[in-house]
Amino acid sequence: MKLAEVMKGVVVKEWQGGREAEISGLAYDSKQVGRGSLFCTWKGRKSDGHAFISDAVQRGAVAVVAEKKIPEAIVPRIRVESGRRALGRMAANFYGHPSQEVRVIGLTGTNGKTSTALLLQTLFQAGGLQCGYLGTVGNDVGKGRQPARQTTPEALDLQALLAEMRENGCRAATMEVSSHALEQGRTEGVNFAGAIFTNLGRDHLDYHGTMEAYESAKGKLFEGLTEGAFAVIPQEDPSGVRMVARCRPGVRVMTYGVERGDVFTKNLKMGMGGSSFTLCTTEGEVAATLPWLGRFNVSNALAAAAAAMQSGWSAERVAAGLGRAPAVPGRMEKVAHAGDISVLVDYAHTADAVAASLRTLKPLTQGSLWVVFGAGGDRDAGKRSGMAAEAAKWADRVVLTSDNPRSEDPKKIMQEMAVGLPRGTAVQMVENRAEAIRMAVGSASAGDVVLVAGKGHEEFQEVAGEKIPFSDRREVERALAERGRK
């Protein structure tokens, strides 16, 4: 492809050199540059990619796109306002705009993205529409899920994955869209057929600074929808009203909520085996079941239901699909063979999510409700005490432990969490996460419920710059086996 074709639609501040260079590939990492590559770079928070321009040219780059004025070089150089946003447009051009053929549904919100995205994928596929998935628990381009490095890939990788989906016969894709990705412009060049908003709670303020900035970042997904696209937005979340206002005229808005919205429920009954309810829609009412635990998961299911209906599915077909909702790794995941106690692993890592999970389990617990959790290091420290306060409000026994401490001292993180605990809280602080899980599972009495929260599906623990293999589920299984031998 000619350089001018790759740059079509990109806002250029300065262009030096020819436009006819033949481009054989794109790269944003100089180590990935090959002969004929177009190298695109930007200034990041931790490093400045402009320092690698010479390396990229030596490796075979035939043109460079950057944010700063580029010193004299033997290749064409193009200056843009945002390298990341430019890369999105360039990648879409290079891969032939795959999102025009793959119907992409973007999902954003603090909690619930993964469950909702995987359920919507299931609903689409049950209806005969091959559907891919991009998100926290892996990427599925039509051949099964593979591990993913981040929730929303960089723009170049994202377009390449969508192109793979197209080649593999996918005609739809559900995609988790993080606030970081929206703020950085990683989704530039993606034509979203629809978008879902799950909720808004405190998270990622280490990056965004304020709740207003965090909400504004998520709102970019809805501001970017074009006429004919749809938006599915919760009516029971105060920020949902503001998201509706961000949608342009011509965007089809459908609201949802457990008790009110265009899609809602009646006769909701919840138990340890899931939920049953009457699914109420603009088409009518139909009986439905959901194998997931909790009111918040009912809300997630309604969001998926609304999106499926906006895509042409009938209420009856949607209700049938809800009953076959897939088990989502690390999301209120019940560990088998728990014997006389119940143990669940959940990804809850915000105050709202911890409260929602414990509030679900409290009425289902015959004995004591335990929670084992920590807070991530090098992230928003302001949410730590709030997480502990919510845990103390709902759980009978609180065990504070290490999560992903990263470069921070785990003891310091636990102490900052403990500030939120009311006096008299039954709390234990066990720094080693595996030991904390063993202690809680081993000490629980018949009828107790133990929630291990924070890491969910993750297969590692980040400690002092290292990723150490670690799985909450495996540690729970080991603890249960040890309990069974006593």
CORHUWO-V754923 format. One line per field, one symbol per residue. ss: DSSP state (h for helix, s for strand, l for the rest). phi: phi as a letter, one per 40 degrees, with the letter a starting at -180 (. if undefined). burial: # if it has 24 or more other ideal C-beta (glycine too) atoms within 12 Angstrom, else .. A space follows every 10 residues. Layout:
# CORHUWO-V754923
ss: ???
phi: ???
burial: ???
This chain:
# CORHUWO-V754923
ss: lshhhhllll lsssssllll lsllsssllh hhllllssss llsllllshh hhhhhhhhll llssssllll lllllsssss llhhhhhhhh hhhhlllhhh llssssssll llhhhhhhhh hhhhhhllll sssssllsss llllssllll llllhhhhhh hhhhhhhlll lsssssllhh hhhhllllll lsssssslll llllhhhhll hhhhhhhhhh hhhlllllls sssslllhhh hhhhhhllll lsssssllll llssssssss sllsssssss sllsssssss llllhhhhhh hhhhhhhhhh llllhhhhhh hhllllllll llssllllll lsssssllll hhhhhhhhhh hhllllllss ssslllllll hhhhhhhhhh hhhhllssss lllllslllh hhhhhhhhll llllllsssl llhhhhhhhh hhhlllllss ssslllllls sssllssssl lhhhhhhhhh hhhhhl
phi: .cdccccdgc cbcabbhcbc dcbbababbd cccbcgcbcb aacccbabcc cbcdccccch cbabbacccc ddacbdbbbb cbcccccccc cccccgfccc bbccbcbbic bgccdccccc dccccccgbc bcabicchbb chbgcbdbca dbccdccccc ccccddccgc baabbcbccc ccccgccdgc cccaabbcab acagccccgb cccccccccc cccccbdgcb bbbcccbdcc cccdccccdg cccbcaicba icbabbfcbb acchbbaccb bcchbacaba cccgcccccd cccccccccc chcccccccc cccbdccbdg bfccccfcgc bbbbbacdbb dccccccccc cdccccbbbb bbaaaccfbd cccccccccc cccbccbbbc acbbcfcccd ccccccccdc ccdgccbbbb cccccccccc ccccbdgcbb bbbhbfcdba bcbfgbbcda bdcccccccc cccccc
burial: #.##.##..# .#........ #.#.###### .##...#### ##......## .##..##.## #######..# ....###### .######### #####.###. .######### ########## #######.## ########## ##..#..#.. ########## ######...# ########## ########## ########## ######.#.. #..####### #####...## #######.## ..##.##... ########.. #####..#.# ...####### #....##### ########## ########## #.#.#.#### ########## #####..##. ########## ########## ##.##..### #######.## ########## ########## ######.#.# ..##.##### #...#.#.## ####.##### ####...### ########.. ###......# #######.## ..#...
